[in-house]
Amino acid sequence: MQSIAEKDLGTPARTSAKMVTLTIDDREVVVPAGTSVLRAAALAGIAIPKLCATDQLEAFGSCRLCLVQIAGMKGMPASCTTPVAEGMKVATENKAIADVRRGVMELYISDHPLDCLTCPANGHCELQDMAGVVGLREVRYGYEGANHLKAEKDTSNPYFTFDPSKCIVCSRCVRACDEQQGTFALTIQARGFESKVSASQDDPFMDSECVSCGACVQACPTATLTENSVIEKGQAEHSVITTCAYCGVGCSFRAEMKGEEIVRMVPNKDGHANHGHSCVKGRFAIGYATHPDRIVKPMIRAKISDPWREVSWEEAIGYAAGELKRIQAKYGRDSIGGITSSRCTNEETYLVQKLVRAGFGNNNVDTCARVCHSPTGYGLKNTMGESAGTQAFDSVMQADVIFVIGANPTDGHPVFASQMKRRLRQGARLIVADPRRIDLVHTPHIEADYHLPLRPGTNVAFINSIAHVVVTEGLVKEDFVRERCEWDSFEKWRALVGDPKYSPEAMESVTGVPAAAVRGAARLYATGGNGAIYYGLGVTEHSQGSTMVMGIANLAMATGNIGREGVGVNPLRGQNNVQGSCDMGSFPHEFTAYRHVSDDAVRHSFEAAWGVPLRAEPGLRIPNMFEAALDGDFKALYIEGEDIGQSDPNTQHVTAALSAMECIIVQDLFLNETAKFAHVFLPGSTFLEKDGTFINAERRCSRVRRVMKPKNGYADWEITQLLSNAVGFPMNYRHASEIMDEIARLTPTMSGISFDLLDRLGSVQWPCNAEHPEGTPTMHVGTFVRGKGKFLLTEYVPTNERVNVKYPLILTTGRILSQYNVGAQTRRTPNVQWHDEDRLEIHPHDAEERGVAEGDWVGIASRAGETVMRAQVTDRVQPGVVYCTFHFPDSGANVITTENSDWATNCPEYKVTAVEVTRVSQPSEWQKRFQEFKKTQEALVQPDVFVK
């Protein structure tokens, strides 16, 4: 447990080889050059009063409370904006200083409500604290004159209230929005007495450009900006540091608690991935944990047409295990399997794959990374030797050229995007390759040097044309390639991409990107200094997803942009633990750390640890499970925390496969789309109710700490353990830390990781072992993990999914800031006030041709199916391309995506679906069936199973 308040040193830290010695209140202090007097004093244990200063923001010098006297300097300078100097002598306390500070505080208090006892910040208000520190006992100016005490509150935002009557115009909220978030949504409007904080053009917060990251709320020293949860519940009593369960950034938070009740989530200043910043999801969208839809009692039924029956945990586990054993006895050992989830902890996913391999006796285990980043693992493993990104997030601050390919950081990875934008405002150059104009292309104080709007499905043609410029214009870093890479493989690759058929001019008709722009971008990346590539699902979710990852790795190696700060190949993982779920051996062909099941030495080490023989042949991937189910060979599935009924492509094919199985066991929080086809429902636990670890997109392993008792009675790993024991494979862990200890013993890249280490260091990036006892921020330094980097051939093979007269448009899919993945969590929070349905973005030209106007209902038909959404007419998409999100099950986004998939990994080609769009006046036939089935299934659940 932590104390509520984090220590604030007043101004940000400075790093310098030069140290400066000064005297503060007759105490000698040594700090790095560039440090402020305010911070130097704080480091020496001397507290100087302050209001506008905080170590999360650059000094501003507006409040005039941190005034000091410095020998040889006139007046009283602000200590926050005054840097230390060698031999400086500072006085922080004397009568003259005290008189000035009290006078300043009188002015603040004379225009401030005197309602401390009823104020939500009472006892946690910096203004209140400073009034006490400076010894304010009276206000001489009275309260009769002009003031702001009757200013109206803005309660438009569902998560926080803006009360301008309490505002001291310190600008901390404005600066937080500018410096931390980079949205520039707030400003100080007018001058003098009329000065006030304004969102956008004096709009309500909800109507402004504010993205509700909460940085302004956290920065506010008074109750001007206050979380509604604090207003309703009062101040917290204690806090626990844990890790966010949303995207792959892996932000560290202090869960502030009142007993077992969460008051608020506050981003942890010491969080190595987020440095005290957050987004609307991680900071605010936690209401799903106690939402009335949450199921906390086990249920079973024989058929999906039967009502669910609430049962004890013993009966539910016994029934599930009995069905699994019955089915294996009848249909064979390979007739059952399991699916792990990227939303669960490492310890939980490890136990599920262990249960499948050792308890079920087969390798039929897969994970949701199959449908997102499996090509990342394949492509990076084969080129560089490790299935993970190369850098820490902080590395971006050393980048000179940032190349974003098929990713939308501001929506998908917003906290990292804020850091990226900070670097871009400092002068780094930006290249964006995306069919759609994402926000990053043009945002306050940032303009991409190149936006390359390639056609969906032409990624490999595009990356080869970039590479063509590099190899034909002499931009290869040959010394790096000769020293670090296999020269023969490079020569073969160079011959391929150097072929005139891959020139930007030849590829322009394929990719749709002007040749001059491709050449300019290639030259900038290859010659602009440190070049860092960041990519997302727009790279992997293609029929050539693995090829494209290889192409990116080839390009980075050819230009020498690997193995140091500021460069690298950086996959932006979508979910909180998608990296970890892969690391834990969730793929059917691999144990932990991506070691093949056919490797005798590796397999024998697991056999010795687990005490059972293990199969040397890979098991079924998720698509293979579906096909086997439809063929009658695959009959039972244990699914922990994954909703394949909504998330996987060609929904009707998936639900047909689910319907063909005899026993589906779903372990989750809600009756999701998969659970509606289930026979056993095991209620899961949220990240707030468990101990464990997540691994984020930068390979950072961080602790998840239990802050409240599981409302269902068990953490998810305990449920898997109960099931394993019931099927006859004993597990006897007493705490999640023991599971991590076993993972460390069996996994060379994680042999040094333990809960004790994470508690001491805060987090650590693997590899973490004897060679790297405190982790590895940058991979492939000096040499590649595989020894020599290997260039792989990346021939462009057009996708089979083609447009034609019947389907003339290409649909691509993506995410939006306020929602997350299938929306199971965020749809059950006020985040729906920003985005309450999936919409189809369509270019004005295509809309006009079809008679479609903004807000019209449109039918979207593909070779796989049809659905209906509301249209959003926008030039964000190019003519011929339409785009939608996939967060709402009734939108049916994956009803229309096809089963086309990556040649190496079966990752679905979500980003390329040929469709036609027409105006309609009613839901699709699938949507009508979906709604009817949904109503029927929900009616079969008894109310007693839900959270109270």
N, C-alpha and C positions, 0 to 999 in steps of 0.2 A: 504494500500500500504506500501511496505517496501523499505528501501534504498537498493541499489544494493549490496554493500559489507557487508558481515557478519564479525563481530568482531572476530579476531583470537588471542587467548591468548598464542599461541606459543607452548605449550606442553599439553598433555591430563591432565584432572583433576585427582586428587588423593583423595581417601577417607580414613580417619583415625580418630580414636577417639582422637589421640594425636594432639594437636595444637602447632605450633612452632611460636615463636615471633622473628623477625629479623628487622634490620634497612636497608632500601634501600634509598640512597640519603637523609639521615637524616630523613626519614619518617618511623615510626613504622608500620610494617605489620604483621598480624597474619594469617597463612594459615595451612592447614593440613600437617602433616609430609609426606615427599615423594614428595611434590610439588617442581618443579624446580624454580630456581631463576628467570628465564625468565617469567614464569607464575605468580609468586608472584608479580613481578614488574608490569605486565600487570593488575593484579587485583587491584593494588594500583593506577592505572592510569599512570604508568611510562612506556613509550614505548621504548623498547630496539630494535635497528635495528636487522633484521634477514632475512635470505633467505631460509635456509634448514629446518627451524623449522615451524611446524604448529600444532595446537592442535588436528588435526585429526590423527596424527602419533606420534609414539614414537620418542624421541629426538635422533639425529644422530651426531650433532656436527661437520659438515663438512665445513660449509661456513665461519666460523671464523669471522662472523660479529657481533655476539651477545656477544663478549668478554666484561668482566667486571673486576673490581678489587675488591678483597675481603680481608679485613684486616687479616693479619697473613698467607695469602696464596701467594705462589710465582707466578709470572707471571700474565697472564690474562686468567682465565678459561672461557670456553664457558658457558654462563648462562643457555643454554637449557639443558645441561647434568649435571649441578651441582645442587644437591638437597639442599634445605634450611637446616639450622642448628640453633639451639637455640642460640640467641645472635649474630648471624652473622651480619657483617657490610659490606654493598655492595655499591660500587660507580659505577654508570652506565655511568657517563659523566665526563671527564676531558680531558686535552690536549693530554696526552699520549694515552688514549683510542681512541680519535678522530683521531689521526695521524695513528694509526694502522688500524682503520676501513677504512679510506680513501685509505690507501695503498692496502687493500684487494679489495676494489671496483675498484681501478685502474686496478688491474690484471684481474678482470672480464670484465671490459669494453674494455680492450685492445684486447680481442678476441670475440667481440660481434658486430653485425652489428649496425651501427649508422643510423638506418632508422625509428626512433621513429614516425615520422609524418605519415608514411605510414604503420606502423605496426598495426595489428588488436588489439593488447593489449595496444595501446597507451592510457594513462590515467588510465589503469587498470593493469599495469605491476609492480610487486613487485621490480624488478631490477631497473626500472626507479624511483620508489618511494624511494628506499634505497639510490640511488645515490644522490638524493636531500636531504635526511635526513642526510647523513654523510658530506654533503657540498662539493661533488666532483665538481671541476671546470676545471681540466685538467687531461690528461693522459700522463704521461712522457715517456711511453715505445714505443710510435709510433705504426703503423699498418703495417710496412713493413715486419716483420718477419713471421715465420710459424703461420698459424691460421686455423680456421675451417669455414671461412666465405663463402666458396663456396660449403659446404656440400649439397648434394642433398636432396630435400624434398621427403618425403614418403606420397603420396596422395592416397594410395591404399584403405584406410578405407573410406567408404562413409560418415562417420559422423565427422571425425576430420583429421587434417593434422599434420604431424610430421616434423618440420623444425629444423634439428640438428645444423644449423648455429647459432641458438639462445640459444642453450643448455648451461647451466652453470654446468652441471654434479653435481647437488645438491642431486640427488638420491631420490627426493620426489616421482617421478613417480614410481620408482622401489619399494620403500617402500609401496606406496599405493597399488600397485598390490599384494604385499606380505601380508601386515598387514590387509588391509581392504577387498580386494577381495579374497585373498588366492589362486590365480591362478599361481603366480610365473612365469608369462610370460615374464617379463622384467628383464634385468640385466645390470650392468655396465661392458662393455667389455674392455679388455686391461687395461693398467696402464699409469699413468702419462699423457703426452700430448696426447697420443693415446686413452685415456679413452672416451668412448661414450656409450650412451644408446642404447641397442640392444633388439629387440623383438625376443624371442626364439633364434635360431642360426643365428642371423643377418638376419632374414627374414623380408620382408615387413609386416607391421602390419596385413594386411588381411590374410596372409598366416601363421601367427604365432599362438601360443596358446592363444593369447589375445581374451577375450570374449566381448570386447567393452563395458565394464561397465561404462567407463568414469572416473574412480577414478584417473587415471594418468592425464587426462586432467584437472580435478578439482584441483589436487595437484600442477600442474606446475606453478611456480612463474613468468614465462616469456611467450612468445608466441611460445615456442617450440612445445607444444601440444595445439592446438586451434580448437574449434568447427568450422566446415565449415560454419555453420549458422552465426557465429560471423564474420568470414572473409567476408561473402557475405553481411551481413546486418549492420555491425557495432555494437557498444556497446549499450546495453539496457539503457532505461531511468528510469525505475522503475520495481519493482517486486511485485508479489502477491503470497502468500503462499496458496497452494492447495494440493490435494491428488491425487496420481496416479490412473488411471482408468484401470490398467491391473490386476495383480494377487492379491491374498488374503493377501499379506504382507502389503499393504496399505502405501507405502512410501510417506513421505511428501516432497514436492518440492516447490522451488521458481520459479514461471514462470516469467522469465525476459522478459520484454516487451518494445517495441518501439511503443507507441500509442496502436493501436489495433493488432499489429503484434507481434507474439511470436519470440523472438530471440533465446532463449534456455531455457531448463529446468535444474535447478541446485538442486541437493538433499539438503534438509534443514538439517543443522547440529542439529537443535533442534527437528527434527522429532523423535518421541518416538518409532516408529517402525523400522526406518532405520538409525538413527544417522548419517545422512550425506552421506550415501552410496546409490547406485542405480544399475540398470541393463541396458542392451542395449535397452530394450523396454521402460521403464519409462523415461529414460534420453533422448533418441534420437527418438524413433518411434512415433512421434506425427504428421507426415505429412499427415496422413489420414484425419485430420480435414479440410484440404483444398484441398484434392485430387479431381481431375476432375470427378471422379465417384460419388462424393457426391451429393445427390439430396436435393435441398433446396426449392422446390416449391411443394405444394400439388397436387395430381393427383387422378382421379377417372376413372372407367370404369365399364360397366355393366357385361361384360364377359371377361375371361382372354385371349380370342382370339381377343378382341378389342384393338385398340390403346389406350394408356393412354392419357387422356385429362388434361392438366394443368388447374387448377381452383383456385379461391381465397380460403383463409382459411374459409371464411363463407360458401361457397358452399360445400367444402370438409367436414366440420364438419356437416353441415346440411344433406348432403347426407348420411354420415355414421350413424348419429343418426336416420334418417328416415328408413334406412334399418334395423337397430337393432329393432326399434319399429315395423316395418312391420313383421319381422320374428317372434318376440314374439307374436304378435297378431295372426299370422297364425299357429304357431307350439307350442306355449306355453312358459311359463316363463323360463323353463329350457333349451330352445333350443339354448341359446347363453352363452358365457363365455369370460374369459380373461386370458392372460398369462403375468406375470411380468418377469423382467429380473434382473439378478445379476450384469449387467453392469450399471444399472440406480441407482440413489440415493435412500436413504431410503424414502425420502419424495415422490418421484415419484412412487415407488412400493406401498407405503401406499395408495396413492390416487387411483391407479388402483384397488387394492383389495377393497377399499371403494366403488368405482364406481360399481364394480360387485355386492357386497353384498347389497348396499343400492340403487343403480341406476338400476341395472338389476334385483334385487330382488331374487338372488340365490347365492349359494356359489361355483359356477363353476369358481374358480380361482386357478391357480397353477403357479409354477415358475420353472425355469431351474434347481434349486436345486433338483427337482424330479429326474433328471438323473445324479446327481453326489453325493451330500452329504445328501440326505434325510435319509439314514440309520444312519448317525451320530446323527441326531436329535432324531430319535426313540430310538437308542441304549443307548445314554447317558442320555436321559430323564428318561428312565425306570430303569436304574441302579443307577444313582447319583442324578437325579432330575432336570437337566438342559441340554438343547439341544445345548451345546457349549463346546469348549475346556476349559481347566482348568487353563492355565498359560498365562503369558506375554511371548513374544519372549525372552526378556532378561533373563528369568528364565533358559534358556539353559546354561548360563554361570556358573550356580551352579550345573549342572548335572555331575555325575560321569560316568554314563553309558547311552548312547544314543541309543535307539532301533528304527530304522527306518523300518516301515512296509508298503510295497505297496506305496511308495512315492519316488519321484525323485527330491529332493529339489534343486539341482544345476540347473536343467532345469525349474522346475515349480515354485519355490519360491527362486530365486537366491540370493536375498539380505539377507534373513534369513539363507540360506545355508552358506553364507560367515561368518555369526556370529557363526553358528554351527561349521564350520571348524576351526574357531579361538579357540573355546573351545576344540575341538579335538586335536589341536596342543599343547594345554596346558596340555594335558594328559588324557582327558576323553576317555573312551573306547567306541567302536562302534560295534553294531550288525545291519546288514542289511538283511531283509527278502524280497526278490524280485526275480521273475523268471528270471530277466535280470540283468546283471552286470552293474549297474548304475555307474556313475563317482565317486560317493562318496566312493565306495568300495576301490578304489585305486586312490589317487590323491596326489599331492605333499605334503610330510610330514605327510600324513595320510594313514593308512592301517586299514581296518576293521578287528576287532578281529574275526568276523564271518560273512561270506556271506552265507546265507541260501537260495539256489535257488529252492524254492518250485514250484511244478507244479501249473499252473493256475487252480483255482477252488477248491483248497484243503486248503484254509486259515483256516477254522474252525478246520479241522483235525490237522493242524499245531499248532494253538494256544492252542488247548486242549492237545497236546503232551508237549508243553512248560509248561502248567499248571500241567500236570501229574508229571513232575519232581519236581515242587515246592511243591505239596501236599504230594508226597510220599517220598521226601528226607528231610522233616522237615524244609522247607524254608519259610513256611507261617509266617507272623508277627501276631501271634495269639492275642497279646495284642491289636494291632490296630483293628483287625477284631472284637474282643469281644466288644471293646469300641465303635467303629464307625459304625458297620454293623449289619444287621439282621443275627443273628447266625443260625437260622433255614435254611435260604436260603443258607448260606455258607456251611452248612453240606450237603445239597442236591447237591450243585455244586461240593463239594469235592468228594462225592461219585461217581458222574458222571465222572469227569476228572481223578479220581484215579483208575478207572477201567483199568485193564491190556490192554484192547483193545485200549486205548489211549496212551499207552507207546510209546516212540520214536521208539523203535524197531518194534512194531506192526504197527505204522504209516509210517515207512520208505518206504514201498512199495506203500503207497498212496501218500505221499507228495514228495517223491523222495529225501528228505533231510536225509543225514546220521544221524543215531541215536546219535552217539557220539557228532556231532556238535550241535544237538538240546539240548542235556544234558548240554554241555558246555555253550551254550548261555543262557539257563534257569538259570543256577547257577550264571553266571555273572550278569544277570539282577537282580536276587533276592538278591544277597549278595554284589554287587559291590559298595554300597553306594546309592546316589540319582539316581534313575532310571527314565528316561523320555522317553515316547513313542511318536513318531511322525508318523502319518499315512496319507495316501492319498487315491486316487480313486482306487488304487490297493486293498484296503480293502472294500470300499463301493459298487463298481460296480460289484456285484456278486449276485447270487441267494440267498446266505446267507450273504449278506452285513450287515444287521442289527444284525444277530447272531454274526458275527465277531467283530463288534463294542462292543457288550456285552461281548464277550470273552476278548477283550483288557481291558475293564473296570474291569471285574472280576479279571484279572491278576494284574492290578495296585492296586486294593483294597486288594487282598490277600497278596501282598508284602509290603503294607503300603506306596506305592509310590503315595500318593495323599495328597493335603492340605498344601503343603509348597513349597518353592522355589526349583527349580532343579529337580522336578519330574513331574508327571501328565500325562494326556491323551490329546494329542494335535492333532486335525485334521487340516491338512494343506489345507485350503479351496482354491479352484482353482481360482475363479474369484474375482474381486475387492470387490464386495458387496454381495457375496453369503451368508455370515452370516447375513448381514443386510436384504436381501430380505426375508430370513426365519423369522428373528425377527419381521418383519413388518406384519406378518399375511398373507403371500402369499399362504399358503397351504389351500386346500379347507375345512379342518376340524378345522382350528385354527385361532383365532384372534391374535393380537400382543402378543409377549412373550409366544407363544405356549400354549395358553389357548383354550380349546375345545369349539366349537360353541354351544355344547349342555349344557354348564354350564350356568344356568339361570342368576346367578348374573353377570357374565362377559358379557353375551349377552345383558342384560338389561342396563349395563353401556354404551355400544356402541349405543343401541337404544336411550337412553336419549341424548347422545351427537349428534347423527346424525339425530334424529327426525323421524325415520321410523322404522317399525317392521322388524326384521331380522330372517332369517331361522335358525332353530336349527339342521337341518340335514346337514351333510357334502355334498359338491358338488362333481363334477367330477374331477378326476385326469387327467393329460394329456393323458395317454393311454386310459382312459375311454372316453375322448372326441373323440379320433380317432375312437374308436369302435362305439360310438353313431353316429358319422358322417356317417360312412359306413352303419349303420343300418337305416339312414334317420331321426334320432331324434335330431341331433345336427347340427345347420345350420349356425352359425355365431361366429366369434372369433376375439377379439381385442387383438393384440400382440404388446407389447411395448418392443423393444430392444432385441428380441430373435429370432434366426434363426432355428426354429425346422425342417425346410426342409433340413438342413445340419447336425444339431447336434444330432438329435434323432435317435434311432436305427431302422434298417429295413427301409431304406429310401423309398423304393417303397410303403410300407404300409402307411408311413406318407403322401407321395404325393397323394396317392389314397384318403386318408381322407381329405386332403386339397381340392382336386378336387371335393369332394362330397358336400362341403359347398356352400351356396349361397352368403355369404358376409364375406370376410376376410379383416380385417383392420390391416395394418402393419404400425407401427410407428418406423422408423429406419433411419440410415444415408445413406444406399446404397440399390440398388435393389438386395437384397440378395436372397437366394434360396427360402425362404418362400414368399417373395414379388412377385415373379414371378407367384404365384397362387393367388395374392391379387386382390381386387376390389377397395380398397381405400389405397392410400399411403400418410401417414402423415409424412413429413420430421422431423426427430428428431434433437436433439442438442448434441454436444459433452460435455465432462466434463469441457472443457475450457469455455463454454458458459452458465454455470448455477451455482446457489448456492444450497447447500444441504449438505448432509453428507454421508459417506460410513462407514461401520463397517467391520473391517478386521478379519482375522482368530483368533486373540487373543481377540475378543470382543471390539476392540478399535474403538470408534466412533470419526471420524475426519472430519474436515470441507472441503468441496469442495467449492471453491470460483470462481466466474465468473471473467475471465480476459479479455473477449472480448464480444461484442454483438453477440447474436445468429444469425448465417447466415441464418437460416430458419425463423427468426422472433420471435420464442418462445422457452422458456425452455420446457422440456418434461412435467413437472408437469402442466404447463399452458395449454398445449394441452389437457391433460386428463381433466382438469377443464372445458375447452370449450366443450368437448364431453359430460361430465357429465351434464352440464347445458342444452345442447341441447336435451338430452334424458329425461330431466325433473327432475333431482336431482340436486338442486342448490349447488354450491361450490363458495366461494367468498374469497379465500385467496389472499392476496396482495404480500406476499413474502414467500419464502420457510421456513423461520424461524417460521412463524405462523403454518405451517404444523407440524414442529417438536414440537412446543408447545402443539399441540393437541395430538400428539403421546405420549408425556410425561404425559399429564393429564390422558390418558387411559391405560398407561403401567407401572405397578409398578416397574419393573426393570430399567426403564429409566425415572422415574419421576423427577430426578434432572438434566436431560440433557437439555440444551438450547444452542442456538448459542452464547449467551453471555458467558456461562460457557466454551464452547469450545474455544472461542476467548481468554479467560483468561488463560486456562490451556494448550491449544494446542491440546489436545485430552483427552479422558477419556474412561475407560473400564467399561462396564456395568457388574453387577448391579451398578447403580448410583442413589442413592435416599437419603432419610433423614439419613438412617443408614450408607450409604457409600457416603458422599457428593462429594468426589473426585474420585469415582470409585473403582473398585475391581480388582487388578492385578492377584490375586490368588484366585481361587474358592475353596469351600469346606474346608475352614480352620476351624478346630474344630468340625464342623458337616457338613454333606452333605445337599444340598439344600432340598432334600426330607426327611431329618431327619436322618434315618439310611440308609447306602448304601445297595443296594439289589443285591445279586448274582443271576443271571438268568441262566437257563440251556442252554447249547450250544451244543446240539447233532449235530454231523456232518451228514449232508444229502447231498450226492453227487449231483452235478448239473445234470440236464437232458441233457445238451449239452455234448455229449460224442464223442470221436474219434472212427472211425471205418475204414474199408478198403477203403471206398469211401472218407472219410475226416479224414486222419490220423494225421494231425497237429493241434495244438491249436494256434489260433491267439489271441494276447493280444494287447491293444492299449495304447498310451501315448502321451506325449508332447515333444517339443524340445525348447531349450532356446530362439531362435530368433523369434518363432511364438507363437501366443496366441489363444487358443480355436479354433473357426471356421476360424480364420485368417482374418476376415473382416477388422480389423484395420491393423494388421502387414503386410498382403499381399500387402497393399497399401503404403508401405514404403520401403526404401532400405534394410530392413531386409531380403528381398527375396534373397539378394546376398549370404546369408549364407544357406538358406534353401528354394529352389524354387519349391519343389514338395514333396509329401509324398512318402516315399520309404518303401519297405518291407525288414526288417532285417531277414535273414535266416542263420542258422548255416552251416558251410562248409560241414558237413556230409550230411545234408538234401539237400543242393544245389548240391553236387556231385551226389547223387542218382537220381536227376531230371535233370541232365545235365545243371544246371543253373550256370552262371558265373556272376561276378560283372558287374552291369549295364544292364543286360538282362531285357527285358520286361517279366513279369510273370503274368499269370492269377491266380487269387485267387478266389476259388469257395467255397461257404458255402451252408447251407440249405436255406438261405434267398436270395442269389443272387450271382452275379459274378462281379468282376472288374479287372482292370489291373494296375499294378504299376511297377516301376523299382526295381530290386533286389539289395540289399546291403548284401554281404556275410560277416558275422562277427561272432566271437565266443562270442559276448556280450550275445546272446541268447543261450539257451541250445538246444541240439538236440530234435526235436519234438515240438519246440515252435517257432513261427514267431511273428514279432512285426511290427507295423506301427504307424505313427502319423495320425492325422485327420484334418489337418489345411487347406487343399485345396479341394474345393467342387468337382472338376472334378476327384479327385482320387477315390471317391466313397467308402471311408473307412466304412461308415455306411450303404452302400448297402449290405454288407456282415454280419454285426452284426445282431443278432437275437432279437426277442421280449422277450426272457427269462428275468426274472426280480426278484428282491428281494421279498421274500415272504411277507414282512411287508409293504414295501413302494413303490413297483413297480419300484425301481431304476433299470435301465437296466443292464444286465450282459455283458457290453462291453468287459470285460477282459477275457472272455472265449467263443471263437467261433471255432468250429471244421471246418477246411478248408483243401483243397488240393491246391497245387501250381504246376503249369506247365509252361514251356516256351511257349510264344506266340509271334505273330508278328503283332498284331493289337489290337485296343481297344476292350473292351467288348461291347456287344449289348447295355447294359445300358448306357455306356459312349457315344456311338454313338447317342442314343436318347437324352441324356442329352445335348450334344453339339448342336444338332439341336434345341432343345427346348430353350436353352440359347440364341442362335442367334435370334430366332424368338421373344423372349420376349424383348431382348435388342433393337431390331428394332422397337418395339412398343412405345418406350420412346422418346419424343421430346427433342432435345438438350437444349432448353431454361430452363429446370428444374434443370440443373446441376449447381454446384458452379462455379462461374467465377473466 
